[in-house]
Amino acid sequence: MRDFDNFTNIIDKIVTREEFSTVAKKAMFSVDTTPDEISLILSSYEVLDLFDINLLNDLINNLYEQHKLIALVDAIVSLVPKIFEQIQDSINGLIIELVISDCGCKRLLGRKLFDTLKPTVEDMRILSLDEDSQARFVVSLTQDYGEAEHRGSHLCHVFNSNSAAVRAFLVKVIIDYTLNYFGFFKVF
């Protein structure tokens, strides 16, 4: 029997939390479970209590390795606000990790989480990152045209970087960004 089928069968039965947790995690991480089935699992309120930042990070990495992450970006973005209380202390670190990732679908997920959760400049601690990570953060946030108002405050904060190279790079990127954003970004 497939792991997803075991999960759907166990939902109607009275089982211990540990049994449910084992079956749910096995189904989410299974190669045989389709993105639609994983999305169904993630939308199940019974699963929400299982999540902590480590499980979320492991799930994202597993989905990436199985080439399923891009199909589940929206499902994960919908999940995170529901489990925010359980992960609020470490979600900003995960968002930064995703935003500056080498993997395009992880960057997309990171930007969508960034736009959805709207972390403050102080919470993100971008200036504590190394020079390369600050530059990658700037590039990633300007890779698409998401929420310019929110992203803009974080980008402008990078002008306070100790690195002259990052500040110079930021000027070039922001010029291109404002030209492509029809001047909306100039409000900052």
Disulfide bonds with the S-S distance in Angstrom:
none
